[in-house]
Amino acid sequence: MFTGIVEEVGLLTKISERDSGEKILTIGCSIISKPKFNLGESISVNGTCLTVISSGKSFFRTLASKETLEKTNIGLKKEGGSLNLERAMKASSRFGGHIVSGHVDNVGEITDIIEDGESIKYWIKFGKKYTKYVIEKGSIAIDGISLTVNDVVKNKLSVNIIPHTDSKTNSNEWKVGDVVNLEFDMVAKYIEKMVVK
């Protein structure tokens, strides 16, 4: 489980294609690599839960399956790209964001970027079938960042990124037309499962 509090922006240093259509990603990092990674541990990479298959002092490698490459923006990333990174939460850790599983529900498209005081407002269009999970002032993870939904208009939502978040994540690179990973509130999905017959 993750919290959506990004610990480091890593660098995608190498992409190795496999005949199976999968990719091995080598991701450089300097903060989350201490203490050293454990083989098989989960890392949130742009909000996508991926498994460490090997590592060194300043990098780790992970295998991106065809499902991951097709259903998230990981498949769109190129060498030299930046990625939001978070190690899995420890049971003893302070809970800073909200419950994030690292299982991306949908990708959205950034449609508008507006300066809003000291922060920046982003409008994101997403799949219509997911509107039931999005409410004003609810939680959402966008590229692994825990954010609060400001407004919802049909299948578009807005969030504000404050300067601190912008300086600690790759949101400062977002542009109109970019595709972002979305994970909707897990609590809403469980409630739906319990009440819908």
C-alpha positions in Angstrom: 0.0 0.0 0.0 1.1 3.6 -0.7 0.0 7.0 0.5 0.5 9.2 -2.6 3.3 11.2 -1.0 6.0 11.1 -3.6 9.4 10.5 -2.1 11.6 11.2 -5.1 11.4 11.9 -8.8 13.5 9.2 -10.5 15.0 9.0 -14.0 14.2 6.3 -16.5 17.7 5.6 -17.6 17.2 2.5 -19.8 14.4 0.6 -21.5 15.1 -3.0 -22.5 12.5 -4.6 -24.9 11.7 -8.2 -24.6 10.4 -10.5 -27.3 7.3 -11.1 -25.2 6.3 -7.4 -25.6 7.3 -6.6 -22.0 9.9 -4.1 -21.0 12.6 -4.0 -18.3 12.9 -0.5 -16.9 16.0 0.7 -15.2 15.2 3.7 -12.9 17.8 5.9 -11.3 17.2 7.2 -7.8 19.2 8.5 -4.9 16.8 9.0 -2.0 14.5 6.0 -1.9 17.4 3.6 -2.5 18.4 4.0 1.2 18.0 1.6 2.9 18.7 -0.7 0.0 15.9 -2.3 -2.0 14.7 -5.8 -1.2 14.2 -8.1 -4.1 10.5 -8.4 -4.8 9.4 -5.3 -3.0 6.8 -3.0 -4.5 7.5 0.5 -5.7 4.9 3.0 -6.9 6.2 4.3 -10.3 4.1 7.1 -11.5 1.3 5.6 -9.4 1.8 2.1 -10.9 2.8 -0.7 -8.5 5.9 -2.4 -9.9 8.2 -5.0 -8.5 11.9 -4.7 -7.9 13.7 -7.5 -9.8 17.3 -6.2 -9.3 18.9 -3.1 -7.8 22.1 -1.2 -7.0 23.1 1.8 -4.9 21.4 4.3 -7.1 18.9 2.4 -9.3 16.4 -0.5 -9.5 15.1 -2.5 -12.3 11.5 -3.6 -12.8 9.5 -5.6 -15.4 6.6 -3.8 -17.0 4.1 -6.3 -18.2 2.0 -5.9 -21.4 -1.0 -5.0 -19.2 1.0 -2.3 -17.5 2.3 -0.9 -20.8 -1.2 -0.9 -22.3 -3.3 0.4 -19.4 -1.0 3.1 -17.9 1.3 5.9 -19.1 4.4 3.8 -18.4 4.3 2.5 -21.9 4.5 6.1 -23.2 7.7 6.9 -21.2 11.0 7.2 -23.0 14.6 7.0 -21.7 15.4 10.2 -19.9 11.9 10.7 -18.7 11.1 11.5 -15.0 8.9 9.2 -12.8 7.3 9.8 -9.4 8.6 7.2 -6.9 7.3 6.0 -3.6 8.2 2.9 -1.6 5.5 0.9 0.0 4.2 2.2 3.4 5.5 0.6 6.6 2.9 -0.3 9.2 4.6 2.1 11.6 4.7 5.0 9.2 2.7 8.3 9.5 -0.2 8.2 7.0 0.3 11.4 5.0 -1.9 11.1 1.9 -4.7 8.6 1.3 -5.0 4.9 0.6 -3.3 4.2 -2.7 -3.0 0.7 -4.0 -0.8 1.4 -7.1 -3.4 -0.2 -9.3 -4.2 2.4 -12.0 -7.9 2.5 -12.9 -7.8 4.7 -16.0 -5.6 7.2 -17.8 -6.7 10.8 -18.2 -5.8 13.6 -20.5 -4.8 17.1 -19.3 -7.1 19.5 -21.2 -6.4 22.8 -19.5 -3.7 24.4 -17.3 -4.6 27.6 -15.5 -2.6 29.7 -13.0 -4.6 30.0 -9.9 -2.9 32.3 -7.3 0.3 30.7 -6.3 -0.9 27.2 -7.4 -1.7 25.8 -10.8 -5.1 24.3 -11.7 -5.2 21.2 -14.0 -8.3 20.0 -15.7 -8.3 16.3 -16.6 -10.7 14.4 -18.8 -11.2 10.7 -17.9 -13.4 7.7 -18.9 -17.2 8.4 -18.3 -17.8 5.1 -16.5 -15.5 6.3 -13.6 -17.5 9.5 -12.8 -19.3 7.6 -10.0 -16.0 7.4 -8.1 -15.2 11.2 -8.3 -16.6 13.7 -5.9 -15.7 17.3 -5.1 -13.2 17.4 -2.2 -12.6 13.7 -2.6 -9.2 12.0 -3.0 -7.5 10.9 -6.2 -4.0 9.8 -7.1 -2.6 11.3 -10.3 0.7 9.8 -11.5 1.0 8.6 -7.9 0.4 12.0 -6.3 -2.3 12.2 -3.6 -4.5 15.1 -4.5 -7.9 16.6 -3.6 -10.5 17.0 -6.4 -11.7 20.6 -6.7 -14.4 20.4 -9.2 -16.2 17.8 -11.3 -18.0 18.6 -14.6 -19.3 15.4 -16.3 -16.1 13.4 -16.9 -13.7 16.1 -16.2 -12.1 17.0 -12.9 -9.8 19.7 -11.6 -7.0 19.6 -9.1 -4.7 22.3 -7.8 -0.9 21.7 -7.5 0.7 23.9 -4.9 4.4 25.1 -5.3 5.7 22.5 -2.8 4.1 19.6 -4.7 5.3 21.0 -8.0 8.9 21.1 -6.7 8.8 17.5 -5.4 7.1 15.7 -8.2 7.1 15.6 -12.0 3.9 17.7 -12.2 6.1 20.6 -13.2 6.5 18.9 -16.6 2.8 18.3 -17.3 1.5 19.9 -20.5 -1.9 20.0 -22.2 -2.4 16.8 -24.0 -0.3 14.7 -21.6 -1.7 11.4 -20.4 -1.6 10.8 -16.6 -2.4 7.7 -14.5 -5.5 7.9 -12.4 -6.4 5.8 -9.4 -9.8 6.6 -7.9 -10.7 6.4 -4.2 -10.5 2.8 -3.1 -13.2 3.3 -0.4 -15.7 4.4 -3.1 -15.0 1.2 -5.1 -15.5 -1.0 -2.0 -18.7 0.8 -1.1 -20.0 0.2 -4.7 -19.2 -3.5 -4.5 -21.1 -3.8 -1.2 -24.3 -1.9 -2.3 -24.6 -2.8 -5.9 -26.2 -6.2 -6.5 
